[in-house]
Amino acid sequence: LAAIVFWLRVYFQKLPLPKGRALLGALTFGSLTVGLAFVLIAWGLVATPASLYQILMALVPLITLFLSSIQGVESITTRGIFGSILAVIGIAITVGGASTADISIAHIAAIRVAAVFIAEGGVLIKKFPPNPPVVTNAIGMTVGTVILGAASLFSGEPWAIPTQTNTIVAFI
């Protein structure tokens, strides 16, 4: 549904569609940040407390900072490190600690890799010709949907439209 919303904006705003490297950048961004990351997140959350998930995902800005520096996109600054660490601490305080009982290292690792994919997607997109953000997100959400749909079919996950009001409201 998010992809459809973005495509409607692209259509009504009459935004140009990218070609060549600009299109490749949007496809890469969507593959990493929506498709592959959310496959790993969905699996990781099966055995990871939500509070620990939030703390692990709070590392995305710090990971982005280091990946960006390694790839020559941006320099590491004291301000960037301080802000990233402050975000992790803030989220850790907000969500509280997770029980260490029954924590799966494999599931935590999946979420950490997803965080790296999200960070890398944000860095890599800067190496491609720019697109309007709405166009990048329309393409990214579409390719992510294809990846997530294929993973869902491959895993045999049942498809159902939510019927509980709380679920529908949360989805919206």
N, C-alpha and C positions, 0 to 999 in steps of 0.2 A: 504494500500500500504506500509506503514511503517513496518508492521509486515512481509510482504513478503520480503522486503529488508533485514530485520534482519535475517529471516530464510535462505535466500540465503547466507548470510555471515556465518551463523552457518554451513550450508552444505559445502560451499567451504573451510572453515577453518577447517572442520572436528572436530568441538567442541563437546564434550560429552554432552548428554542431562542429566539433573538432575533427581534424583529419591528421593523418600521419602520426608524428611523435606526440602531439597534444592528445590525440585519442588514446595512444598507447599509455600515456601517463595516467589518464583517467581510469583506464582498464586495470592498470597495475595498482593504483590507489584502492579501487573497489575490491580487487582480489585479496589484497592484504588486509585492509581495515574492516571490511564487511564480511567477505566470504570466509577466508581462512581463519581470521581472528575469532569470528563468532562460532565457527564449528568447534574450535578449541575451547572457547568460553562455555558453550553449552555443555560440552562433555566435562569440563573441569568443575562446573557448578554442581554436578551430580554428587560429588563427594567433598566439596569445599564449602565451609560456612560463608554466608554472604558477607559477613564482616571482614573476613580474611580476603575474600575476593576484592572488596573495595580497596583495601590497603594495597594489594598487589597491583591493581589498576591505577592507583594513585602514583605509581612509579613511572607511568608513561611519560610525563614531562621530563623527568630526570633521564630516562633512557633516550628520549628524543634529543636532549641536549648533548649527550655523549655520541650518539650516532651521527648527529648533525656535524659535530666537530670532526669525527673520524673521516667523514665523507667530504669535508671541506665546504659545507654549506654555511655554517655559522661557527663562531668561536665560543668556547666555554667562558662564561663570565661568572664572577662572584654572585652577581644579582640573580643569574639564572639558576645556579646551584642552590642559593639560599631560598629562592621562590619554590623550587621543586621539592626541596626537603621540607619546607614549611607546609606544602600541600600534603605530603605524606603524613607528617605529624598531625596536621589538622584532621585529616580523615581518620587516622588511627584513634585519635581522641574521640571523635564524633561517633564512630561505629563501635568502639570498644574492642576488647580482645576477643579472640575466638578460642573456644575450647580446643585443647591440643589432642583430645581423645578422638580416635578414628579419623585422623587426617591422612589423606593419601598423597604421597609425594608425587606420584604420576599426575594426579589431577591438578595439584599446585603447579607443577612444571608446565602443564598445558596452558594454564592461565598466564604464567610468566612468558611463555612463547607468544601467546596472543598479545600481550602487552608490547612485546618487541615488534610484532607485525604491525600493530597500530602505530607505534612510534616510527618505524621504518617507512610506512606508507606516507606519513606526514613529511618525512625528510625527502623521500624519492620524488614526490609530486613537485617539489621545488626544482628538480633537475630537468623537468619537461617544460615545453612552452605552456604558458598559463591559459586556463579556460575560466570563464565565469564560474564561481563556486557552485551555482545552481546546476550548471551543465555537468561539472565534475561529479557532483553528488547524484545526479540522475543516472549517469553512466555507472558510477560506483555502486549505487544501490541495485541497479539492474544486474550487473555481473555478480555482485554478492548474493542476490536472490537466486541466481542460477546455481552458484556453488552450494549455497545452503539447501536448496531444493534437491540437488543431486545427492548431497550427503544424507538428507532426510530419507530419500527413497532408498538409497544404498543400505542404510541402517535398518530399514523396515519400520521406521517410526510411523505410527498411525496419524493420519491427517484428519482433523476435526475442527469445525468452527466453534469457538467458545459459546457456551450458553449461559454461564453465570454472569450476572450483571457486574459484579466486582471485577471479573476478568476482562470483560469488554471495556469497562471504564478505565482500568489500568492500561489496557492496550492503546486506547485512544489517547 
